[in-house]
Each structure stands twice: as C-alpha cells, then as structure tokens.
Amino acid sequence: MQLIETNVHSGEGTTTVEFVGEGGEKVSVCMAANDVQEDAAITRAKEIMVQLTAFDTDPAQQGDIDDETINEEAAEDTGFTSEARS
C-alpha cells in the first residue's frame, strides 16, 4: 500500500487514525483515547499495527507467510510514513 494521506478523527472517548492508500485502500485504527495530539495518535496507531502483525500467531490468518517472515518484516520496516494529512 502506497500511503498518500493520514487522517486523525476524535470522537466520544475515541481517536481514529485512518491511513489512505493510492488505490483507495484504507486502514483505520480506533483507540480508546480522546484529546490526543495528532502526531502522538499517528505514532500509537503505527505501533498497534506493527504489534498486530508481529505477534499474530493464528496460522489460519497467515496464508502462505510464516511467523518468521512476518516478524522479520515488522522489525525491518513499519511500512508507514505520514506525508499528507487533512
């Protein structure tokens, strides 16, 4: 996913960070927090996604990728950069 935009939305007790990709893909992370600075929310959302990827041990969810490959990729690069925000 080529990231083109990052949006942060705060609501009733939650903050949602939405990562928007070039092809219209969207990945959202909803956190139980509000009144969080935008940069801090983006950083935390990235951490949550890396942890989710690195520590998912359910073989049914992995397809052809094994745990070792997932952990190596997560350790090397988070794969996310914030370039444009709205």
Beta strands, then each sheet from edge to edge (+ up, - down):
strand 1: 3-10
strand 2: 15-21
strand 3: 26-31
sheet 1: 1+ 2- 3+
end
